[in-house]
Amino acid sequence: MLVTANEGQTMKSLPKRTLLIVVLLWMTTPTHADPVMECGAQHGSQLEIGGCLAEVEKISNLAMETTLGFAMNAARELDEVTGRKVAVPALETGQASWLQFRENHCNYVGATFGGGSGTGIAIRSCRIGLTRTRTDKMMKFVQ
């Protein structure tokens, strides 16, 4: 659990919108190290690193889902202004295709580990990296 400047106050006690904005800004900052390196700097064992990556993946997915909501609102507004119904369906199709790509690509990355003990870590790290990139790319279309 993350602790804020006010000792004992957890991130869970922050207003949900504020937390989402902070997470979103943090996740889209291009200065992140590899997710395994981030977790490895805090934890030593593969089990601990895997647990850390699971939490980071939840946060990165939350940031992406939040950004997708913003992008969907922008797409709806664009469709309303132009009188065309193309932006929302294009975003929906693109996101569905992207999710399938992420799954397939990261499974490939995991397969390159030959079933070794780092397979799960590699797959999760791959998903985090791609999700962060997707979130950043979607933010560029939010107006």
C-alpha positions in Angstrom: 0.0 0.0 0.0 1.3 3.4 -0.9 1.6 6.1 1.8 1.2 9.8 1.1 2.9 12.7 2.7 0.4 12.6 5.5 1.6 9.6 7.5 -0.9 6.8 7.6 -3.1 8.2 4.8 -3.2 5.7 2.0 -3.7 6.4 -1.7 -7.1 4.7 -1.3 -8.3 7.6 0.8 -7.7 10.1 -1.9 -10.6 11.1 -4.1 -11.0 8.7 -6.9 -10.7 11.3 -9.6 -7.5 12.8 -8.1 -6.0 9.4 -7.9 -6.9 8.6 -11.5 -5.4 11.9 -12.7 -2.2 11.3 -10.7 -1.9 7.7 -12.0 -2.6 8.8 -15.5 0.0 11.5 -15.5 2.5 9.1 -13.9 1.8 6.3 -16.3 2.2 8.5 -19.4 5.5 10.0 -18.3 8.1 8.6 -20.8 10.9 8.4 -18.1 9.9 5.0 -16.7 12.4 2.2 -16.6 11.5 -1.2 -17.7 8.7 -2.5 -15.3 10.9 -5.4 -14.2 13.7 -3.0 -13.3 11.2 -0.8 -11.4 10.0 -3.7 -9.3 13.4 -5.3 -9.0 14.7 -2.2 -7.4 12.2 -2.7 -4.6 12.0 -6.5 -4.4 14.5 -9.3 -4.6 12.8 -12.6 -5.4 11.0 -13.5 -8.5 7.8 -14.1 -6.4 8.0 -10.5 -5.0 8.8 -9.0 -8.4 5.9 -10.9 -9.9 3.6 -9.6 -7.2 4.8 -6.0 -7.8 4.3 -6.4 -11.5 0.7 -7.6 -10.9 0.0 -4.3 -9.0 1.7 -2.2 -11.6 -0.3 -3.9 -14.4 -3.5 -3.2 -12.5 -2.6 0.5 -12.3 -1.5 0.7 -16.0 -4.8 -1.0 -17.1 -6.7 1.5 -14.9 -4.9 4.4 -16.5 -5.6 3.0 -20.0 -9.3 2.5 -19.3 -9.6 6.0 -17.9 -7.8 7.4 -20.9 -10.0 5.3 -23.2 -13.0 6.9 -21.5 -11.6 10.4 -22.2 -10.9 9.4 -25.9 -14.3 7.9 -26.3 -15.9 11.2 -25.1 -13.8 13.1 -27.5 -14.7 10.7 -30.3 -18.4 11.1 -29.5 -18.1 14.9 -29.5 -16.3 14.7 -32.9 -19.0 12.5 -34.3 -21.7 14.9 -33.1 -19.9 18.0 -34.5 -19.2 16.4 -37.9 -22.6 14.6 -38.1 -20.7 11.4 -39.0 -20.6 8.2 -37.0 -17.0 7.1 -37.6 -14.8 8.2 -34.7 -16.5 6.1 -32.0 -16.6 2.9 -34.1 -13.0 3.4 -35.2 -11.9 3.8 -31.6 -13.8 0.7 -30.5 -12.4 -1.4 -33.3 -8.9 -0.1 -32.8 -9.0 -0.8 -29.1 -10.3 -4.3 -29.6 -7.6 -5.0 -32.2 -5.0 -3.5 -30.0 -6.0 -5.7 -27.0 -5.7 -8.8 -29.1 -2.3 -7.6 -30.4 -1.1 -7.0 -26.9 -2.2 -10.5 -25.8 -0.7 -12.2 -28.8 2.6 -10.3 -28.8 3.2 -10.7 -25.1 2.5 -14.4 -25.3 5.1 -14.6 -28.0 7.5 -12.7 -25.7 6.8 -15.2 -23.0 7.3 -18.1 -25.4 10.9 -16.9 -26.0 11.6 -17.8 -22.4 11.1 -21.5 -23.2 8.9 -22.1 -20.2 11.5 -20.9 -17.8 10.8 -19.3 -14.4 10.8 -15.8 -15.9 8.1 -16.4 -18.4 5.3 -14.9 -16.3 7.4 -11.9 -15.4 8.2 -11.3 -19.1 4.6 -11.5 -20.2 3.4 -9.2 -17.5 6.2 -6.7 -18.2 5.4 -6.8 -21.9 1.8 -6.0 -21.2 2.7 -3.1 -18.9 5.0 -1.6 -21.4 2.6 -1.8 -24.3 -0.3 -0.5 -22.1 1.8 2.5 -21.1 2.5 3.2 -24.7 -1.1 2.8 -25.7 -2.2 5.1 -22.9 0.2 7.8 -24.0 -0.9 7.5 -27.7 -4.6 7.8 -26.8 -3.9 10.9 -24.7 -2.7 12.7 -27.8 -6.2 12.4 -29.3 -8.1 13.6 -26.2 -9.1 17.2 -26.6 
